Amino acid sequence: MARSTAHGVAPVIQLNQQGNDVLIPVKVIPGASRDRIVGELDGALKVSVSAAPEKGAANKALCSLIARTIGLRTSQVTVEAGRTSPRKTLRVRDVPVEQVRAILPSS
């Protein structure tokens, strides 16, 4: 459920449960000064990574950051869709949606 703000309802990142997995919409900013979760942007988790968007380096950094933040193995986080796009869908394997929601800035 979205939080209320002075201007209405706070934006919410749209997580989807698919069996034992969670799908997370992500907007990635490659080539940043550091790896970090920035916030929410248009229903997606906005993440900056220092890796360049070349040869999958930014995707690898993204999956590693999310896995580390949630407390999972890197192999549990994969790019489901959008490998060559800044807008991606990540699949987080074998984790309850509540564990993923706990890392979100607008939860």
C-alpha positions in Angstrom: 0.0 0.0 0.0 1.3 3.5 -0.9 2.1 6.0 1.8 0.3 9.3 1.8 2.2 12.5 1.2 1.3 16.2 1.3 0.7 15.9 -2.5 -1.2 12.7 -2.5 0.1 9.1 -2.7 3.8 8.2 -2.7 4.9 6.2 -5.7 5.3 2.4 -5.1 7.6 0.0 -6.8 5.5 -2.7 -8.5 6.8 -6.0 -7.3 5.4 -9.2 -8.8 5.4 -12.6 -7.1 5.9 -15.5 -9.5 5.9 -18.8 -7.7 8.8 -18.6 -5.2 10.4 -15.7 -7.2 9.9 -12.0 -7.2 10.1 -9.8 -10.3 11.4 -6.2 -9.8 11.2 -3.5 -12.4 14.4 -1.5 -12.4 15.8 1.6 -14.1 19.6 1.4 -14.2 22.0 4.4 -14.4 25.4 2.9 -15.5 28.7 4.8 -15.2 27.8 6.4 -11.8 30.4 7.3 -9.2 29.2 4.4 -7.0 26.8 1.5 -6.8 23.7 2.3 -4.8 19.9 2.1 -4.7 18.7 5.7 -5.5 14.9 5.4 -5.0 11.8 5.0 -7.1 11.2 6.2 -10.7 7.9 5.6 -12.5 7.1 2.4 -10.5 10.6 1.0 -10.9 13.5 0.7 -8.5 16.1 3.3 -9.6 19.7 2.0 -9.2 23.0 3.5 -10.1 26.1 1.3 -10.8 29.7 2.4 -11.5 30.2 -0.2 -14.2 29.9 0.8 -17.9 27.0 -0.7 -20.0 29.5 -2.9 -21.9 29.7 -6.7 -22.2 27.1 -7.1 -19.4 29.2 -5.4 -16.8 26.4 -3.1 -15.6 24.0 -6.0 -15.4 26.4 -8.0 -13.4 27.0 -5.0 -11.0 23.2 -4.5 -10.7 22.5 -8.2 -9.8 25.4 -8.2 -7.3 24.2 -5.0 -5.6 20.6 -6.3 -5.3 21.8 -9.7 -4.0 24.1 -8.1 -1.5 21.4 -5.7 -0.3 18.9 -8.4 0.2 21.4 -10.9 1.7 21.4 -13.4 -1.1 23.8 -15.2 -3.4 24.5 -13.3 -6.6 23.2 -16.3 -8.6 19.8 -15.8 -7.1 19.4 -12.4 -9.0 19.2 -12.4 -12.8 18.1 -10.1 -15.5 14.7 -11.4 -16.7 14.1 -8.8 -19.4 15.8 -5.7 -20.8 19.4 -6.9 -21.0 20.5 -4.1 -23.3 18.0 -1.5 -22.0 18.2 0.9 -19.0 14.8 -0.4 -18.0 15.0 -4.0 -16.8 13.1 -6.7 -14.9 15.1 -8.6 -12.4 14.1 -12.0 -11.1 15.0 -12.7 -7.5 14.8 -16.5 -6.9 13.5 -18.3 -3.9 12.8 -15.3 -1.7 9.6 -14.0 -0.1 8.3 -10.7 -1.5 8.4 -9.2 2.0 12.2 -9.7 2.1 12.5 -7.8 -1.2 10.1 -5.1 -0.1 12.2 -4.4 3.0 15.0 -3.0 0.8 12.8 -0.6 -1.1 13.0 3.1 -0.4 9.2 3.6 -0.6 8.1 0.6 1.4 
